[in-house]
Amino acid sequence: MARSSVSMNYDGLRRLQEQLAKIDRTDEFFNACAKELAARLLAKAIKRTPVGDYPKSTGKTGGTLRRGWTAGQNANAKAYAESLSVQRVGSDFVIDIINPVEYASYVEYGHRTSNHKNWVEGKFMLTLSAKEVQGMAPRILERKLADYLRRCFS
């Protein structure tokens, strides 16, 4: 009777299992993606937001609406986006970008003048920024995914 013995080394399979376990932390990855896109959106919206120009006699300095994007904190867009919470809604990861300044929607979408005879066009600082980031998102997310997978499998 002929016999043969086969020896197997499972180190490669164990390493693959460890690497696949890293991929199991996808919520962290998706949260990071959502925060990066939110930071880019905020940076663009902040730049597009007009700052009021007031006579010195009024004591107003302007910039309230622009500061509203970061809830009045003196933080840059990236730092503020990192502080925001990400909600999972079904298969979506959602961050709410809000400017709480009471007249923000009037500047965004436009409004009638106080005498109701004229119309002030909107600046669409958030709307335009959202469209711009939406166009950039696939490229940004592809890069982030490639980096993430490279870290998992290195």
QUIJO-V338229 format. One record per pair of residues at least 24 apart in sequence whose ideal C-beta (glycine too) atoms are under 10 Angstrom apart, sorted by sequence separation. I is the first residue (numbers start at 1). J is the second residue. D is the distance in whole Angstrom. If there is no record, write none. Layout:
BEGIN
i=<I	I>
j=<J	J>
d=<D	D>
END
This chain:
BEGIN
i=<45	46	43	99	42	71	99	41	42	69	71	72	98	69	70	71	72	97	46	47	68	69	71	46	68	69	45	67	68	69	97	42	43	44	66	68	97	42	43	46	65	67	68	42	43	66	68	69	41	42	65	68	39	40	43	64	65	39	40	42	43	64	65	38	39	42	64	65	38	39	41	64	39	40	65	36	38	39	42	65	35	38	39	65	37	38	35	36	39	35	36	38	34	35	35	38	35	32	34	35	49	35	34	45	49	33	34	42	46	31	32	34	41	45	31	42	49	52	30	37	38	39	41	69	31	38	42	50	69	30	34	35	37	38	49	65	27	34	38	49	66	33	34	35	37	48	65	27	30	32	34	30	31	30	45	29	31	27	50	49	48	50	48	49	48	49	45	47	48	45	46	48	45	48	49	44	45	48	44	45	47	45	46	42	44	45	48	41	44	45	43	44	42	44	45	41	44	45	40	41	44	43	41	42	40	41	44	37	40	41	39	38	41	37	40	41	36	37	40	37	37	40	36	37	33	36	37	36	33	37	33	36	30	33	32	33	30	29	33	29	32	29	29	28	29	26	29	25	29	23	22	23	22	25	24	22	23	19	22	23	21	22	19	20	22	19	20	18	19	19	16	15>
j=<69	70	69	125	69	98	126	69	70	97	99	100	126	98	99	100	101	126	76	77	98	99	101	77	99	100	77	99	100	101	129	75	76	77	99	101	130	76	77	80	99	101	102	77	78	101	103	104	77	78	101	104	76	77	80	101	102	77	78	80	81	102	103	77	78	81	103	104	78	79	81	104	80	81	106	78	80	81	84	107	78	81	82	108	81	82	80	81	84	81	82	84	81	82	83	86	84	82	84	85	99	86	86	97	101	86	87	95	99	85	86	88	95	99	86	97	104	107	86	93	94	95	97	125	88	95	99	107	126	88	92	93	95	96	107	123	86	93	97	108	125	93	94	95	97	108	125	88	91	93	95	92	93	93	108	93	95	93	123	123	123	125	124	125	125	126	123	125	126	124	125	127	125	128	129	125	126	129	126	127	129	128	129	126	128	129	132	126	129	130	129	130	129	131	132	129	132	133	129	130	133	133	132	133	132	133	136	130	133	134	133	133	136	133	136	137	133	134	137	136	137	140	137	140	137	140	141	141	140	144	141	144	141	144	144	145	144	144	148	145	148	147	148	148	149	148	151	148	152	148	148	149	149	152	152	151	152	149	152	153	152	153	151	152	154	152	153	152	153	154	153	153>
d=<6	8	9	9	6	8	7	9	7	8	9	9	10	9	9	7	9	7	9	9	9	5	10	6	4	9	8	9	6	9	9	10	8	8	9	4	9	9	4	9	7	8	9	4	7	9	10	9	8	8	5	6	8	8	10	6	10	5	9	6	9	10	7	8	4	6	9	6	9	8	8	10	8	8	10	8	9	4	9	6	8	4	7	10	9	9	10	8	9	5	10	6	9	6	9	9	7	9	9	10	8	7	5	7	10	9	9	10	10	9	9	10	9	8	5	6	9	10	8	10	10	10	6	9	9	5	10	7	9	8	9	9	8	9	8	9	9	4	6	9	9	7	7	7	10	10	9	7	10	10	5	9	6	5	9	10	9	8	6	7	7	8	8	5	4	9	10	8	8	10	8	10	5	6	9	8	5	6	9	9	8	8	9	9	8	4	10	8	4	8	8	9	8	10	10	5	6	9	8	6	7	9	8	10	9	5	10	10	5	9	10	9	10	6	7	10	10	9	9	9	6	7	10	7	9	7	8	9	8	10	6	7	10	6	7	8	10	8	9	8	8	10	5	9	10	9	10	10	9	8	9	8	10	9	10	8	5	10	4	9	9	8	10	8	10	5	9	10	5	9	9	10>
END
